[in-house]
Amino acid sequence: MIRALAIQNCELETFGSYGDALCARDDVALEVVHAYRGDPLPEADTFDVALIGGTPISAYEADAHEFLRNELDLLRELLARQIPVLGICCGAQMLAMLLGATVERSGAMEIGGYTARLTNEGAIDPLLAHFPREIPVFHWHGDTFGIPAGGDLLVAGSGCRNQMFRAGAVVGVQFHLETTAAEAKTWAVAYADELAAAGLSAEEVIAEAAASEPSRSRLAHILLGNFLDQHFTCGTSATVC
């Protein structure tokens, strides 16, 4: 049984299709910790793999928030133990930062449906096996991460270039494969000021999320499967979600 930890860092930003992919496997026991509301974090040695979710808080401002300070301490322990970790959006940025890379404002906000492209390294990495060279993604971010020393850029974007990296057992994903159109709708309401600043309407962003949702969900399941299969030889047992 693979003991999987998913740390949710914002009430509105769930694990979506990634969570569905984990719950669909009978070799995974998943525990979701809602760190943003003060749920206690578990000990690093009680899990085999971890997912780190996003938050509107910038990674470089994490020290100003107690729950993220505590989370960074846990992430340092996970990295020291070489436990596989997948970070999403700000989760990816926090991991990149802990691995010595820069995290800074991007040139512009990216919101809505985009197309990203596998790099040459990404095209041959087993993590992205069965991915097309061009992939539909959903964005909602204004920060970007650098690639940690010794890591590889696996997916690139036309605007914000660094979209996915791997550094050993750590994977950081800037874009969202997991986000449903329903969740995008809640973001459009909660982050309406960011939409207005970007000159976008809620209707067009929600429509873009809906149009790519089936493809993105399928790729989310593939990515989680590849990520787990690279690290574990699994048996079967009941899933806890």
NORWOPE-V739526 format. One record per pair of residues at least 12 apart in sequence whose C-alpha atoms are under 7 Angstrom apart, sorted by the first residue. I is the first residue (numbers start at 0). J is the second residue. D is the distance in Angstrom with one decimal. If there is no record, write none. Layout:
BEGIN
i = {I I}
j = {J J}
d = {D D}
END
This chain:
BEGIN
i = {0 0 0 0 0 0 1 1 1 1 2 2 2 2 2 2 3 3 3 3 3 3 3 3 4 4 4 4 4 4 4 5 5 5 5 5 5 6 6 6 6 6 6 6 7 7 7 7 7 7 8 8 8 8 8 8 9 9 9 12 12 14 14 15 15 15 16 16 16 16 16 17 17 17 17 20 20 22 22 24 25 25 25 25 26 26 26 26 26 26 27 28 28 28 29 29 30 34 35 37 43 43 43 47 48 48 48 49 49 49 50 50 50 51 51 51 51 52 52 52 52 53 53 53 53 54 57 58 58 58 59 81 82 83 83 84 84 84 85 85 85 86 86 86 87 87 87 88 88 88 91 91 91 92 95 95 95 95 98 99 100 100 100 100 101 101 102 102 102 102 103 103 103 104 104 104 105 105 105 105 107 108 108 108 109 109 109 109 110 110 110 111 111 111 111 111 111 112 112 112 112 112 113 113 113 114 114 114 114 115 115 115 115 115 115 115 116 116 116 116 116 116 117 117 117 117 117 118 118 118 118 120 120 121 121 125 126 126 126 127 135 135 136 136 136 136 137 137 137 137 138 138 144 145 146 147 149 150 150 150 151 151 151 152 152 162 176 176 176 176 177 177 177 179 179 180 180 180 180 183 183 184 187}
j = {26 27 28 233 234 236 26 27 28 47 27 28 29 46 47 48 27 28 29 30 46 47 48 49 29 30 31 46 48 49 50 30 31 32 49 50 51 31 32 33 34 50 51 52 31 32 33 34 51 52 33 34 35 52 53 54 35 53 54 53 54 52 177 177 178 179 177 178 216 219 220 177 219 220 223 220 223 238 240 238 235 236 237 238 233 234 235 236 237 238 238 238 239 240 239 240 240 66 66 66 73 76 77 82 82 83 84 83 84 85 84 85 86 85 86 87 90 86 87 89 90 87 88 89 90 89 89 89 92 93 102 168 168 168 169 168 169 170 169 170 171 170 171 172 171 172 173 172 173 174 171 172 173 144 144 145 146 147 147 147 144 145 146 147 144 145 142 143 144 145 142 143 144 141 142 143 141 142 143 159 141 140 141 197 138 139 140 141 138 139 140 137 138 139 204 207 208 136 137 138 207 208 135 136 137 133 134 135 136 133 134 135 136 154 155 156 132 133 134 154 155 156 132 133 153 154 155 152 153 154 155 151 153 153 154 225 222 225 226 222 211 215 174 175 176 215 174 175 176 208 174 175 161 161 164 166 166 164 165 166 164 165 166 164 165 174 215 216 218 219 215 216 219 208 212 205 208 209 212 205 208 205 201}
d = {4.9 5.6 6.7 6.8 6.8 6.6 6.0 4.7 6.0 6.1 6.1 5.1 6.3 4.9 5.2 6.6 6.6 5.9 4.8 6.3 5.9 6.1 5.0 5.6 6.0 5.1 6.1 6.4 6.3 4.6 6.2 6.2 4.7 6.2 5.7 4.6 6.0 5.9 4.9 6.1 6.3 6.2 5.1 5.9 6.9 6.1 4.9 6.0 6.7 5.0 6.4 5.5 5.0 5.7 5.8 5.5 5.7 6.7 5.2 6.4 6.9 7.0 6.3 4.9 5.6 6.7 4.4 6.9 5.6 6.1 6.9 5.6 5.8 6.5 6.7 5.1 6.7 6.4 6.1 6.7 5.5 5.3 5.3 5.0 6.2 6.0 4.9 5.4 6.8 6.5 5.5 5.0 4.7 6.7 5.6 5.2 6.4 6.2 6.3 6.7 6.4 6.3 5.8 6.2 5.9 5.0 5.9 6.5 4.8 6.3 5.8 4.8 5.8 6.3 4.6 6.1 4.9 6.3 5.2 7.0 5.1 5.7 5.2 4.6 5.2 6.0 6.7 6.1 6.0 5.3 6.7 6.4 6.7 4.6 5.7 6.5 5.0 6.3 6.1 4.8 5.8 6.3 4.7 6.1 6.1 5.0 5.9 6.0 4.3 6.2 4.1 5.7 6.4 5.4 6.4 6.9 6.9 6.0 5.8 6.1 6.9 5.1 6.0 4.8 5.9 5.1 6.9 5.7 4.4 6.2 5.5 5.6 6.7 6.0 4.2 6.1 5.4 4.7 5.3 6.7 6.2 5.7 4.4 6.9 5.6 5.6 5.6 6.4 4.8 4.4 6.7 5.4 5.2 6.6 4.9 6.2 6.7 5.9 4.7 6.4 5.1 6.2 6.0 5.4 6.1 6.5 5.6 4.7 5.8 5.8 5.4 6.5 6.7 6.6 5.8 4.8 5.7 4.5 6.1 5.5 5.4 6.4 5.2 6.4 5.9 4.4 6.3 7.0 5.3 5.4 6.4 7.0 5.7 3.9 6.2 7.0 6.5 5.2 5.8 6.4 6.4 6.4 6.0 5.9 5.8 6.7 5.9 5.0 6.5 6.5 5.4 6.1 6.7 6.9 6.5 6.8 6.5 6.6 5.5 4.1 5.4 5.4 6.5 4.6 6.8 6.4 4.7 6.1 6.9 5.5 6.8 6.0 6.0 6.8 6.1 5.8 5.0 4.8 6.8 5.9 6.7 5.8 5.5}
END
